[in-house]
């Protein structure tokens, strides 16, 4: 898996950590986010509600089509299950 460049905002007290500890923690957070930002985890946490077809689906294929569509369909919603 190639590393992802992202912007992270981390608030901490400067006098408690040195630069090496901060870099280590940022790497750990980035690795953790890379693990859970996969389609497998996303497919278990979301579902697609299609009001046009009166259907709610959590199938991976339907989710992939909804996420990667260039133009969103009218009355199709991506819903988090939480």
Buried (B, 14 or more C-beta within 10 A) or exposed (E): EEEEEEEEEEEEEEEEEEEEEBEEBEEEEBEEEBEEEEEEEBBEBBBBBBEEEEEEBBEEEBBBEBEEEEEEEEEBEEEEEE
